[in-house]
Structure formats: C-alpha cells, structure tokens
C-alpha cells in the first residue's frame, strides 16, 4: 500500500537555474488554476510581500524530499529533481511540473514494484519532462507508470516510461480531461487493458510505443471510450495482445494521421483493432508486417461497433492473418457501419482467404487504390467478399498490372472474378 511521507515544512523555492523563481506557497500569475486552488494557495505562509526571511533556492530535490517539495508547492510551481535514481511513489496534489535539474544527465523515478510511480489526484494538472519512469505497479485498477485517470490534464514530454505493470502498463491519461504526449518512449510495459498506454482525449505526437503487452486489448495503445485523441507521426511497433488490437485498440472516435504501425501481433487486428468505435479515421499511415491469428493482420473491426470508418492514403503491406491479411472489415450488429477508403495501397499481404482485403456483409467504397502482389492460399488474393458485401470502386487497380494477386484478384463467395477496372462488383446474399 502507498504510505504517506512525513513532511518537513520548507520555505524555499522549487525552481532553479535560468527559470523564473517564486516562493513555495506563492501563486504565480501564470493563468494556471484548478478547482479548490484558493484553498491551498499559501501552504508555506511565505509570499512575495512578506517580511519573513526567504531561504536560498535549492538546486534540486532527491529521494523523499521530492514528495516533500511537491506537498509544499503551490499551483504552477516546478519541482526540479536531481540526477540519479530515486525510489519513490509520488502523489500529486497540486497543479505542478516535474522536471530535472540537468536534462543531459539521467534522472530516474523507480516505483519499487509496489505502487504507481506517479499518481495524480482528482482534478489536478501535471506536466512531466525529461524523466525515466520505471518499475511501477498499478495492480488491477491503475497504471503502473503514470496514473492520471482522475486528473484534469496530463502533459508528458521527453520521457522514457518502461517496465511498469498494472491495469494499464505505462501511462493512463485522464478520463474526463486531456493527455498530451510529445517525444515520449513508452516501452516494455505490461497490462490488462493496455500494455503501453490508455488515452481518451488529447494527442500523441512524435511518440514511440514499442514492445508492450496487454492481456485483453491494445498491446501498444488503448483509446478508451471518451472523446478520442488526435495521434500524429507516432511509431507503434512490436506490441502484442491476446485480444484485439496488437498495436492499437480503438474503443471510440479517434483520428490517426501519419506514422507507422508495424510488427504487432493480436488475435484480431494485428496492427489496428476497432472495438466500440462510433467513427474512426486513419490517414497517411504505414501499416506493415503485423500478424493476427484470427482475422485482420493489418486492420480489423469488431461486430459491436457502429458508425462510419474512413481510411485515406494508407499503406497495408506484408501483413498476415487467416482471414483478411491486410484488412478485415465486417458489418456490425446494428448494421450501421460503412467504410470509405481513398488512396489505398495493399501489397504483399498473405492470408488463407482475402489476402489484400476481406469483407463480410458491409458496403465499402474505394476511390483510387492498388491491390497487387497479395497471396491467399485458398481464395481472394486481392479481395474476398462474403455475406452480401458490396464494393463500389473507381480508379482501383486490383491486379491489373503484371504483379497480380494469387490465386485470383477477387473472390465473390467462392466465385473467382477477375476485376477489369471498369465496374463495381458485389457479392449477393447467396455468397457464403
């Protein structure tokens, strides 16, 4: 269990170096506010207008003094952490920033395998920079590295979050707030609902999520059912799950733009798995060399989702699954889904059925694209349609060039169909 640290009242500041200095207990005029801020705005009793003696600014904090400094900080303060390894389990009761004294030197927060390394309390804002965060334990309810489900906002920049375990392994963003990650490495964490991280609203930019494992879903990332994030220029690689979404499990509306999703493994949706999403957009992404043991090596959606799905200017290459090596798209239980695809490239994918694209009981529109060099052992090298699926296509090359698909370009429920690039093709209800 987390134990509270006895506090020594400090009357000196938390910032140092070239940063602007203000005393602990003084509310800086930086526009940072939160519910209840006025109740704890002067915990040290020292203000800029006070006649009390002000002690020299310390350069940084180490060990248990880190929590002491956090508890004595005012909203908007920065707590600087000394270089080295600190075994701590920190609780964040203020709107603060955790940073390091010297970014060039390694600074590590080690959770000791007992509790989350950092726990952000209700309605608080936290910014974390330049820290290595390891060996946290979140149990069945929390993330092991940074637990911020109840926070109002979380910002993580230039951090390395690894070897943590919990309900979510590395980082859990706010349920009712926003999480923003920039240039963060999230690696080798393990969890139940997400290996690397869970996020509801916010953004992931220039972040790498690698080598994580989840039992249920989202080996790398789980986008849980809130407003949905914007994810750009992010690498998701070599993550695994026993369930859906080896790289990414999308449980709500989200937009993924730019980046690479590669070498991930799942039962369904080796690269990307859609669960209960109202809508999703995937744009300008490379989805490659992912594996699913059931369906959708690169992409798969679950029966329970509803709403529109869109994929644009995205490449699926070298993915594999028994059904739908590149993509597996099926109609949902409420019959509300449809898929619009623009500028699709699917090449070098493999499957037993539907190596490039496998569709079941869903309407799909494809505007320009290329499906070549895909290989199925049974049927539908390029596209396999079943259970009333329909495709309306324009500007689509399904094996028209010398690099065709094997054994045929299109399979209509067991009926080979060599697509000539001029007409739409459908599988009527008799196709099984």
N, C-alpha and C positions, 0 to 999 in steps of 0.2 A: 504493500500500500504506500501511497505517497505520504511522506511525513513533512510537516512544516518545519522550516528552518528558523531558529531563534534569531531575532533581528537586532542588530546594533544600529541605533539611530545615527544616521550620517547627515551632516550639514554641509556637505560639499557637492560638487557638480559631477554629472555623469559624462559630459562631453570633454574632448581634449583635442590637442593638435590644432589644425587650422580651422576647426569647426567653431561656430558661434557658441559662446558659453553662457549658460544661465544656471542659476542655483536650483538644486533639488527643492521641490516644493513650489517653485515659481511657475506659473502658467505662461509659456511663451506665446506671443501673439502671432501664431503661425496658422491659425484657422483650423487646427485640429480640435474637434470637440467630440463628445460622445455622451450618451445618457449617463447621468449621475456625475458628470465631470466636476461640477462645482462642489460636490460633496467631499472630494478628495484632492482638491487643487492646492492645498497648502499643508501637506503632511509633515514637513520638516519645521515649519514655523519660521522659515527664513525667506524674506522677499527682497527684491532689489532695493526697496526703500527702507529696509530695516537698518537699525544701528548696530545689530548683532555682528559679531566678528565672523567674517567669511573665511573658511579654510581654503588652502590651495587646491586647485583642481587636480584630482588624481589622473594618472595616465590611462589606467585600465583596471579591470576587476578580474579576479581569478577565483575558482572554486566556489565555496558557499557565499563568498562576497558578491557574486553575480546576482544571486537571488535577493540578497540584502539591498543591493543597489536598485534592482527592479522594484522592490516594495517601497523604497523611499523616493522613487522617481515621480515626476509629475507628467501629466499628459503632454506628449510632444517631445519628451526627453529622448536622448540617445544614450544607451549604456554600451560602453566600449569594453570588449573582452580581450584579455591578454592572450598572446600567442601561447600554444601548448595544448595539452589535453586536460579537459575538465569533466569529471564525472558528476553530472548534475541532472536533476529532473525539475525543470523550471516551470513556474506558473506565472502567467502574465495578467496582472490585474489592472494594468494601465494601457493607454494608447502610446506605445513606445516603439523605438527602433533598437534592435540588437545588431551591433556591428563589431568589427575587430579593430584593435589598435593599429595593426600593420597588415594590410591585405597581402603583402608579399610573403608573410610567414603563416604557416599552417596553424589554424585555430580550430579545435575540435571540441564539440559537446558530445559526451558519451553518456547514454542513458543507463548504462549498467545492466540492461536486460530486465529492469523491474517496472518501469513506468514510461510513458511518453517522454521524449527528450524535452519537448516544449508543449505545454498545454495552455491554450489561450482561453481565458474565461469569457463569460457571456457578454456580448456586445462590445468587445474590445477590439482595437486595431493593432496589428503587429506588422512591422517590416523587419525582415531578416536578411542580412547581407554577409557574404564572404565567409560563411561558416561551413564546416564539415559537421554533419549531424548523423550520429551512428548509434547502433545498439539500443534503440528504444523498444519498449514493449507496450502495446496498446490493448492487449487482451482481446476480448470479444466485442468491445464497444468503441474503441478508439484507434486512431492511427498511432504507429509506434514512433515515427519521427517527429512530425509537427501535427498536433491535433488542434484543429481550429473550426470544428463543426458549428460551435456556438458563437464564434467571433462575428464581428460586423464586416471586417475586411482583413485580408492577408496578402502581403506582398513578399515574395521570396526572390532574391537576386544573387547571382554568382555563388550559389551554394552547391554542395555535394551531399546528397541525402542517400545514405546506403546502409544496408544490413540492419534494417529495422523490421519489426513484425507487429501485426495487430489485425483488427478487423479490416483496416486498410494499412498496407505496409509502411509506405513512406510518408505521405502528406494527405491530410484530409482538409479540403477547403470548406468555407462557410456554407451552411445550408441556406441561410437567408441573407447572405452578404455576397461579397465578391472576392475571388482569389486571382492574383496576377503573378505569374512566374516568368522571369526573364533570365536566360542563360543559366539554367539550373540543370544539374545532373542528378537524376533520380534512378538509382541502380541497385540491383541485388537485394530488393526488399521482398517480403512475403506477406500475404494477407488472404482474407477470405473473399471479400467483395471487390478488392482491387489490390494488385501487388504493388504497383508503383505509387499511384495517387488516385484520389477521387476529387472531382470538381463539379460544381453545379452551375455557377455563373462566374464570368471573368475571362481570363485569357491565358494561353500558354504561347510564349514567343521564344524562338531560338533555344528550345529546351530539348534535352536528350533523356529519354526514358528507356532504359535498357536492362535486360537480364532479370526482370522481376517475375514473380509467380503468384497467381491467385487461384484459390480452390474453386470458386464459383463462377467468376466472370472477370473480365478486364485484367488480363495479365499485366499490361502496362498502365492503362488509364481506364477508369470508370467515370463516365459522365452521368451523374445521377439526376433524377427527375425533378429539375427545377427549371430555371430559365435557359440554361445551356450556354456554353462558352464559345469564344472565338479562338481557334487554335491555328497558329501560323508558323511555318518554317520550323517544324518540330520533327525530330527523329524519334521513332518508336521502333525498337529493334530487339530481337532475341528474347521476347517476353513469352510466357506460357500461362495457360489456364486449363483446368479440367472441364470448364463450361464453355461459354460463348465470348468471343472477342479476345483472341490471343494478344493482339496489340492494343486494341481499343474496343471497349464495350460502351455503346451509346444508348442511354436509357431515356433520353429526352432530346428536344430540339437542340441542334448544335451545327456549327459551321467549321469545317476543317479546310484550310486553304494553305497550300504549299507544304513541302516537307516530304519525308519518306517513311513508309511503314513496311518493315522488312524482317524476314526470318523469324516471325512469330508463329506460335502453334496453339491451336484450340480444338475442341470438338467441332464447333461450328464457327465460321467467321475467323479464320486463322489470322487475317490482318485486321479486319473490321467486322464487328458483330453488332447488329441493331436489335435492341430489346423492345422497350415500350415507347419508342420514339414517336412524337407527333409529326415531326418532319426532320430531315437532315440534308445537309449539302456538303459534298466532298468535291473540292476544286483544286486543280493543279497539284495533285499528289501522285507520287510514285508508290505503288503497292506491289511489292515484289518478294518472291521466294518465301511466301507464307504457306502454312500447311494446316488443313483441317482434317480430322479423322472421320467426319460425317459429311459435311457439306460446306461449300463456300470457302475455298482456300484463301482467296483474297478478300471476299466480302460475302456476308450472309445476313438475312433478316429473319426475325422470329415470326411465328404465326400471330403473336399477340399485338403487334404494332399496328398503328393506323396513321393515315396522313401521307403527304407527298414525300418522295425521296428524289434527290437530284444528284447526278454525278457529271462533272464537266472537266474536260481537258485532263483526264486522269488516266494513268497507265497501269494496267494489271499484267505483270509479266512473271513467268516462272513460278506461279502458284500451283498448288495441287490439293485435290480432295477427291473422294469417290464420286461426289455429285457436285458439279459446278466448280471446276478447277479455278477459274478466275473469279466468277461471281455466281452466287445462287440467290435468286430473287423469287419470292413466293407471295401469293395473295394472303392477306391477313384474315383473322377470324371474323372481323366485322366488314370485310370486303371494301375497306375504304382506301386502300393503298394503290398508288401507281408510281411508276418510275419514269423520269425523264433523263435521258443520257445524251450528252453533247460531247463531241470530240473524244470518243472513247478509243483507247488502244488496248487490245487484249492479245498478247502473243506469247507463245512458248509455255502456255499453261497445260496441265495434264489432269485427266480425270477418267473414271470409268464411263461416265455419262455427262455430256455437256462440258467439254474441256475449257472452252472460252467463256461460255455463258449458259447457265441452265435456268429456265423459267418454268414456274408452275402456277397456273390459274391467275395470271396477272397481266395487265396491259402495260406494255413498255413502248416508249417512243425513243428512237435513236436517231439523232441528227448528226450526221458525219461520224465516221469512225472506221477502224480497221481491226478485223479479227483474222489473224493469219498465224500459221505455224503452231496451232494448238492441236493436241493429240489426245483422243479418247480411245480407250481400249474396247468399248462396246458401241457407243453411238454418239453422234453430235459433237464432232471435233470442234466446230466453230460455235454452234448454238444448238441447244436441245430444248424443245418446247413440249410441255405436258399439261394435261388437265385444263384445257381451254385457254392456255396462254396465247397472247397475241403480241406481235411486234409490228409497229409501223416504222419504217426506216426510210431515210433519204440520205444520199451521199455516203452509203455504207459499203465497205469492202469486206465481204465475208469470203475470203479465199479466192478472190477474182484473179489475183496475180499468180506467178509461178509458185510462190510459197503458200500453198493452200492449207487446209485443215484436214485432219485424218480422224476417222475413216471417211467422213463427208463433211461438207460445210454446215449443213443444217439438218437436224433430225426432227421430224414432226411426229412425235409419239411412235417411233418405230418406222416411219416412212422417210427414207433419205430424200433430201431436197437440195439440189444444187442452186444456190442463190445467184441470180443473174444481174443483180444490182438495179433492177427496174421496178419491182413490185414488192408490196408488203407481203408478209407470209403469216399465216395463222395456224394454230392447232385447235381444231374444233373439240367439242366435249367428248368425242369418241377417242381422242388421243389419251393414252393412259400413262 
